[in-house]
Amino acid sequence: MSTENAPREKGPVAVVTGGSSGIGAAIARSLARRGWQLVLLARGEERLIEVASEVGAEHEACDVADRAEVERVAKAVRERHPAIGLLVNNAGIPGGGGFLDLDPEQIEAIVRTNYLGSVWCLRTFLPALEAGAPADLVNIASVAGTIAAGYSGPYSASKHAQLAFSRSVGVELAGSGITVHTIIPGFIDTPGFPNRSRFRTRLLQGLVAGPELVAEQVVRAVERNRLEQFVPRWYRPAAIVQATAPALLARAARAGAVRRKRK
Ligand SMILES: NC(=O)c1ccc[n+]([C@@H]2O[C@H](COP(=O)([O-])OP(=O)(O)OC[C@H]3O[C@@H](n4cnc5c(N)ncnc54)[C@H](OP(=O)(O)O)[C@@H]3O)[C@@H](O)[C@H]2O)c1
């Protein structure tokens, strides 16, 4: 744990998982600018220490996929901060393959990190959120959790599960003083998901946003009590197509897959 560069004025405490890179680091920067005291969690300490010292945060090395470790770390954080105002479940890993080609261990890691990690973090930080109520929980889901078009199936399934967790637990916590917000980003360019280099044409690269946009929407969701937000907004119709015309989407995705296999 590091407390160097601690903020001079003490605002409420926010815990951000995956705060050492990409979207989590952008969220940490946005929250720090608004005076939040931050505790950043991630596995690798090098990047974690770098971002933590930049924004004046505390940090804890923690693998959110490891339930015992999450309990141990959350206990240590709760001893320093018995009340927290915000938990951001952001830690996540990409899939990079399908159900039939990824190693079983990779599929398990995706589920443990992207879905169960959010569950364990909420459960272990819940007493601190209750003590800090009114408080907020933000889950960083994904457009891949609203549509399943074949590519990166295990990742998409983990994000479907996390989205269902987020929506369900929002109801479980109704009236508790803890508001649950679900942020649903599309393609965002980050170290873990280098989406800009993935697309060749300028048109497709235009689909990719920066992590700062997600951070802005996280802050806006909390400040304006928005429960669910696609980032950018225009990804929402994709979820509508999945829900209203699933067979059409399945036919188009399968035809695309066959074309790719023939190439
Ligand atoms: N980028 C996109 O296009 C996109 C779109 C939709 C949703 N999302 C979601 O946004 C979140 C952040 O992704 P990102 O794009 O910012 O990726 P990123 O740049 O790779 O950042 C991921 C962060 O999560 C941490 N992390 C990964 N596994 C962890 C674990 N088991 N325990 C604790 N921390 C862990 C990483 O640090 P360590 O590796 O050191 O642990 C890092 O800080 C993910 O949940 C992702 O699914 C991303």
The ligand as a Gaussian input file, in Angstrom:
#p B3LYP/6-31G(d) Opt

LIG

0 1
 N      -11.354000      -1.644000     -24.280000
 C      -12.535000      -2.033000     -24.764000
 O      -12.787000      -2.057000     -25.988000
 C      -13.621000      -2.429000     -23.799000
 C      -14.951000      -2.434000     -24.270000
 C      -15.952000      -2.798000     -23.408000
 C      -15.666000      -3.130000     -22.112000
 N      -14.375000      -3.135000     -21.672000
 C      -14.118000      -3.520000     -20.283000
 O      -13.435000      -2.461000     -19.634000
 C      -12.655000      -2.998000     -18.572000
 C      -11.255000      -2.413000     -18.627000
 O      -10.633000      -2.815000     -19.830000
 P       -9.497000      -1.971000     -20.548000
 O       -9.875000      -1.902000     -21.968000
 O       -9.208000      -0.742000     -19.808000
 O       -8.274000      -3.016000     -20.465000
 P       -6.776000      -2.880000     -19.920000
 O       -6.127000      -1.680000     -20.469000
 O       -6.156000      -4.212000     -20.167000
 O       -6.975000      -2.695000     -18.350000
 C       -7.448000      -3.781000     -17.571000
 C       -7.177000      -3.507000     -16.126000
 O       -7.694000      -4.596000     -15.348000
 C       -6.639000      -5.146000     -14.549000
 N       -6.892000      -6.574000     -14.363000
 C       -6.975000      -7.547000     -15.300000
 N       -7.206000      -8.728000     -14.732000
 C       -7.271000      -8.502000     -13.398000
 C       -7.473000      -9.326000     -12.278000
 N       -7.665000     -10.648000     -12.398000
 N       -7.475000      -8.765000     -11.044000
 C       -7.283000      -7.432000     -10.910000
 N       -7.089000      -6.596000     -11.923000
 C       -7.076000      -7.126000     -13.160000
 C       -5.360000      -4.836000     -15.332000
 O       -4.199000      -4.834000     -14.525000
 P       -3.333000      -6.184000     -14.292000
 O       -3.266000      -6.901000     -15.601000
 O       -2.032000      -5.704000     -13.789000
 O       -4.080000      -6.958000     -13.260000
 C       -5.679000      -3.432000     -15.807000
 O       -5.500000      -2.512000     -14.761000
 C      -12.718000      -4.521000     -18.719000
 O      -13.672000      -5.032000     -17.812000
 C      -13.188000      -4.727000     -20.138000
 O      -13.881000      -5.940000     -20.301000
 C      -13.333000      -2.787000     -22.486000

